[in-house]
Amino acid sequence: MTDNHFDALPAPEIAHRAEDVGIKKATNDTISTFTLAVLAGGFVSMGAAFSTTVVAGASETVPYGIVRLLAGLSFSLGLVLIIGAGAELFTGNSLIIMAWASRKVSTTALLRNWLVVYTGNFVGSILSALLMFLTNQYSYGGGAVGQAALNTAVGKVNHDFVQALALGIMCNAMVCLAVWLTLGARSATDKILAITFPITAFVTLSFEHSIANMYFVPMGLFIKQFDPAFVAKMGVDVSSLTVTNFINTLIPVTIGNIIGGVFMVAAVYWFIYLRPARAVGP
C-alpha cells in the first residue's frame, strides 16, 4: 500500500482504505460529523432538485428509459458534491461496518455515527426542501417542475413495506459500490466517473434512497400544504401524500438501505479481503 502507482487502487487496497476511512468517520467529533451530515443532506437535495427539473414536462413521446436516464445523470450531482467537497452521507457510511467487523470500531461508535449522520442528513434535506419551496422554482416551466415534484413525492409514498424494503436494499448496494469505487480513485475525474454510472443506474431503475426521499417527499408536502391552488391547477391527486405515509415508507427504505450497504457490499468485501484468516489479497 506504499507504492506510488497512478492507476486506480486494486480491490484489496480499497478494502484497507475503506477500513481506515471508517475508523476516521466513527471517531470524528459529533459537531463536525453533524455539520458534515447537514451538508450532505443539502448536496443530495441539490441533485434531487436538479433531477426534478431535468425531467419536468417530459413528453409521452420520449421513452420512459430515456427520461429515467436523464434523471439519474443529473441526480449524480449529489454524490459528486459529497465525495468531492466532503460531507457525511448515512447510506455511504454503511461501509464503516468493515472497520467494525475488524474490531477497530466499537458498536457504540458505529451506531453513534449512523444516528448523528442520519439526523444531520434529515435536517439538511428538510431545510433544502423548504428553501427550494420558498424560491418558487417549482412554478417554472409553466408549473411543470412542481408537477414533476408532486408526482415524484406521491409515487414514493405509495410503496408497500416489502416493495420499499427491496427497493432500498438495491439502492444502497449501488450507492456503496459507487463510494467503494471512489476510494480507489486517484483524481477528481476518476471519482466523478466512478460515481456517475452506479448512481445513474439506481435512479434509472427507480430504487429508493432514504436521504433523497427526505427531500423529494417534503418538497411535495410543502407544495401541497402551502400552495393548494397550484396543486389544483396541476391536477395531481395528492390524497396519499401525507406525513404519516412519508414515515411509513421512509422506515422500510432506511432499513433496506442498511441491509443493502452492509450485507451486499461492506460485509462481502470484508469477508474477501479483511477477515482474519485471509491474506492481504490476490
BELFEN-V522649 format. One record per residue. N is the residue number from 0. RES is the residue in three letters. PHI is phi in radians with two decimals (NA if undefined). Layout:
n:N res:RES phi:PHI
n:N res:RES phi:PHI
//
This chain:
n:0 res:MET phi:NA
n:1 res:THR phi:-1.83
n:2 res:ASP phi:-1.29
n:3 res:ASN phi:-1.92
n:4 res:HIS phi:-1.27
n:5 res:PHE phi:-1.77
n:6 res:ASP phi:-1.35
n:7 res:ALA phi:-1.04
n:8 res:LEU phi:-1.11
n:9 res:PRO phi:-1.24
n:10 res:ALA phi:-0.96
n:11 res:PRO phi:-1.05
n:12 res:GLU phi:-1.27
n:13 res:ILE phi:-1.08
n:14 res:ALA phi:-1.05
n:15 res:HIS phi:-1.17
n:16 res:ARG phi:-1.19
n:17 res:ALA phi:-1.08
n:18 res:GLU phi:-1.11
n:19 res:ASP phi:-1.11
n:20 res:VAL phi:-1.12
n:21 res:GLY phi:-1.07
n:22 res:ILE phi:-1.09
n:23 res:LYS phi:-1.11
n:24 res:LYS phi:-1.12
n:25 res:ALA phi:-1.26
n:26 res:THR phi:-1.83
n:27 res:ASN phi:-1.19
n:28 res:ASP phi:-1.22
n:29 res:THR phi:-1.10
n:30 res:ILE phi:-1.10
n:31 res:SER phi:-1.12
n:32 res:THR phi:-1.07
n:33 res:PHE phi:-1.10
n:34 res:THR phi:-1.11
n:35 res:LEU phi:-1.14
n:36 res:ALA phi:-1.23
n:37 res:VAL phi:-1.06
n:38 res:LEU phi:-1.02
n:39 res:ALA phi:-1.09
n:40 res:GLY phi:-1.04
n:41 res:GLY phi:-1.17
n:42 res:PHE phi:-1.15
n:43 res:VAL phi:-1.07
n:44 res:SER phi:-1.10
n:45 res:MET phi:-1.16
n:46 res:GLY phi:-1.12
n:47 res:ALA phi:-1.17
n:48 res:ALA phi:-1.14
n:49 res:PHE phi:-1.05
n:50 res:SER phi:-1.09
n:51 res:THR phi:-1.04
n:52 res:THR phi:-1.19
n:53 res:VAL phi:-1.10
n:54 res:VAL phi:-1.59
n:55 res:ALA phi:-1.05
n:56 res:GLY phi:1.25
n:57 res:ALA phi:-1.04
n:58 res:SER phi:-1.35
n:59 res:GLU phi:-1.16
n:60 res:THR phi:-1.39
n:61 res:VAL phi:-1.50
n:62 res:PRO phi:-0.98
n:63 res:TYR phi:-0.93
n:64 res:GLY phi:-1.08
n:65 res:ILE phi:-1.19
n:66 res:VAL phi:-1.07
n:67 res:ARG phi:-1.15
n:68 res:LEU phi:-1.08
n:69 res:LEU phi:-1.13
n:70 res:ALA phi:-1.08
n:71 res:GLY phi:-1.18
n:72 res:LEU phi:-1.04
n:73 res:SER phi:-1.26
n:74 res:PHE phi:-1.14
n:75 res:SER phi:-0.98
n:76 res:LEU phi:-0.89
n:77 res:GLY phi:-1.01
n:78 res:LEU phi:-1.29
n:79 res:VAL phi:-1.03
n:80 res:LEU phi:-1.17
n:81 res:ILE phi:-1.11
n:82 res:ILE phi:-1.29
n:83 res:GLY phi:-1.29
n:84 res:ALA phi:-1.55
n:85 res:GLY phi:1.70
n:86 res:ALA phi:-2.88
n:87 res:GLU phi:-1.97
n:88 res:LEU phi:-1.93
n:89 res:PHE phi:-0.94
n:90 res:THR phi:-1.13
n:91 res:GLY phi:-1.17
n:92 res:ASN phi:-1.31
n:93 res:SER phi:-1.03
n:94 res:LEU phi:-1.19
n:95 res:ILE phi:-1.06
n:96 res:ILE phi:-0.95
n:97 res:MET phi:-1.13
n:98 res:ALA phi:-1.23
n:99 res:TRP phi:-1.12
n:100 res:ALA phi:-1.12
n:101 res:SER phi:-1.49
n:102 res:ARG phi:1.10
n:103 res:LYS phi:-1.81
n:104 res:VAL phi:-2.36
n:105 res:SER phi:-1.35
n:106 res:THR phi:-1.06
n:107 res:THR phi:-1.08
n:108 res:ALA phi:-1.15
n:109 res:LEU phi:-1.09
n:110 res:LEU phi:-1.16
n:111 res:ARG phi:-1.07
n:112 res:ASN phi:-1.07
n:113 res:TRP phi:-1.07
n:114 res:LEU phi:-1.16
n:115 res:VAL phi:-1.12
n:116 res:VAL phi:-1.21
n:117 res:TYR phi:-1.06
n:118 res:THR phi:-1.11
n:119 res:GLY phi:-1.12
n:120 res:ASN phi:-1.05
n:121 res:PHE phi:-1.10
n:122 res:VAL phi:-1.07
n:123 res:GLY phi:-1.10
n:124 res:SER phi:-1.21
n:125 res:ILE phi:-1.12
n:126 res:LEU phi:-1.10
n:127 res:SER phi:-1.16
n:128 res:ALA phi:-1.09
n:129 res:LEU phi:-1.11
n:130 res:LEU phi:-1.12
n:131 res:MET phi:-1.12
n:132 res:PHE phi:-1.10
n:133 res:LEU phi:-1.16
n:134 res:THR phi:-1.23
n:135 res:ASN phi:1.13
n:136 res:GLN phi:-1.09
n:137 res:TYR phi:-1.13
n:138 res:SER phi:-1.47
n:139 res:TYR phi:-1.21
n:140 res:GLY phi:1.16
n:141 res:GLY phi:1.16
n:142 res:GLY phi:1.61
n:143 res:ALA phi:-1.11
n:144 res:VAL phi:-1.14
n:145 res:GLY phi:-1.15
n:146 res:GLN phi:-1.09
n:147 res:ALA phi:-1.11
n:148 res:ALA phi:-1.11
n:149 res:LEU phi:-1.16
n:150 res:ASN phi:-1.08
n:151 res:THR phi:-1.13
n:152 res:ALA phi:-1.08
n:153 res:VAL phi:-1.08
n:154 res:GLY phi:-1.06
n:155 res:LYS phi:-1.36
n:156 res:VAL phi:-1.72
n:157 res:ASN phi:-1.96
n:158 res:HIS phi:-1.52
n:159 res:ASP phi:-1.38
n:160 res:PHE phi:-1.01
n:161 res:VAL phi:-1.14
n:162 res:GLN phi:-1.11
n:163 res:ALA phi:-1.09
n:164 res:LEU phi:-1.08
n:165 res:ALA phi:-1.13
n:166 res:LEU phi:-1.14
n:167 res:GLY phi:-1.20
n:168 res:ILE phi:-1.05
n:169 res:MET phi:-1.12
n:170 res:CYS phi:-1.06
n:171 res:ASN phi:-1.33
n:172 res:ALA phi:-1.07
n:173 res:MET phi:-1.24
n:174 res:VAL phi:-1.09
n:175 res:CYS phi:-1.20
n:176 res:LEU phi:-1.14
n:177 res:ALA phi:-1.09
n:178 res:VAL phi:-1.11
n:179 res:TRP phi:-0.96
n:180 res:LEU phi:-1.13
n:181 res:THR phi:-1.16
n:182 res:LEU phi:-1.19
n:183 res:GLY phi:-1.69
n:184 res:ALA phi:-1.36
n:185 res:ARG phi:-1.91
n:186 res:SER phi:-2.59
n:187 res:ALA phi:-1.08
n:188 res:THR phi:-1.09
n:189 res:ASP phi:-1.01
n:190 res:LYS phi:-1.11
n:191 res:ILE phi:-1.09
n:192 res:LEU phi:-1.14
n:193 res:ALA phi:-1.14
n:194 res:ILE phi:-1.30
n:195 res:THR phi:-1.04
n:196 res:PHE phi:-1.22
n:197 res:PRO phi:-1.11
n:198 res:ILE phi:-1.22
n:199 res:THR phi:-1.03
n:200 res:ALA phi:-1.12
n:201 res:PHE phi:-1.18
n:202 res:VAL phi:-1.27
n:203 res:THR phi:-1.02
n:204 res:LEU phi:-1.46
n:205 res:SER phi:1.10
n:206 res:PHE phi:-1.27
n:207 res:GLU phi:-1.99
n:208 res:HIS phi:-1.98
n:209 res:SER phi:-1.00
n:210 res:ILE phi:-1.26
n:211 res:ALA phi:-1.06
n:212 res:ASN phi:-1.18
n:213 res:MET phi:-1.23
n:214 res:TYR phi:-1.74
n:215 res:PHE phi:-0.98
n:216 res:VAL phi:-1.27
n:217 res:PRO phi:-1.03
n:218 res:MET phi:-1.05
n:219 res:GLY phi:-1.13
n:220 res:LEU phi:-1.14
n:221 res:PHE phi:-1.11
n:222 res:ILE phi:-1.12
n:223 res:LYS phi:-1.06
n:224 res:GLN phi:-1.29
n:225 res:PHE phi:-1.85
n:226 res:ASP phi:-2.47
n:227 res:PRO phi:-1.09
n:228 res:ALA phi:-1.13
n:229 res:PHE phi:-1.13
n:230 res:VAL phi:-1.06
n:231 res:ALA phi:-1.09
n:232 res:LYS phi:-1.13
n:233 res:MET phi:-1.38
n:234 res:GLY phi:1.20
n:235 res:VAL phi:-1.63
n:236 res:ASP phi:-1.37
n:237 res:VAL phi:-1.91
n:238 res:SER phi:-1.08
n:239 res:SER phi:-1.54
n:240 res:LEU phi:-1.49
n:241 res:THR phi:-2.29
n:242 res:VAL phi:-1.09
n:243 res:THR phi:-1.06
n:244 res:ASN phi:-1.17
n:245 res:PHE phi:-1.05
n:246 res:ILE phi:-1.14
n:247 res:ASN phi:-1.11
n:248 res:THR phi:-1.68
n:249 res:LEU phi:-1.15
n:250 res:ILE phi:-1.07
n:251 res:PRO phi:-1.16
n:252 res:VAL phi:-1.12
n:253 res:THR phi:-1.11
n:254 res:ILE phi:-1.05
n:255 res:GLY phi:-1.09
n:256 res:ASN phi:-1.03
n:257 res:ILE phi:-1.12
n:258 res:ILE phi:-1.06
n:259 res:GLY phi:-1.09
n:260 res:GLY phi:-1.24
n:261 res:VAL phi:-1.28
n:262 res:PHE phi:-1.59
n:263 res:MET phi:-1.63
n:264 res:VAL phi:-2.26
n:265 res:ALA phi:-1.02
n:266 res:ALA phi:-1.16
n:267 res:VAL phi:-1.12
n:268 res:TYR phi:-1.25
n:269 res:TRP phi:-1.09
n:270 res:PHE phi:-1.08
n:271 res:ILE phi:-1.24
n:272 res:TYR phi:-1.97
n:273 res:LEU phi:-2.10
n:274 res:ARG phi:-1.08
n:275 res:PRO phi:-0.93
n:276 res:ALA phi:-1.40
n:277 res:ARG phi:-1.72
n:278 res:ALA phi:-1.29
n:279 res:VAL phi:-1.01
n:280 res:GLY phi:2.48
n:281 res:PRO phi:-1.19
//
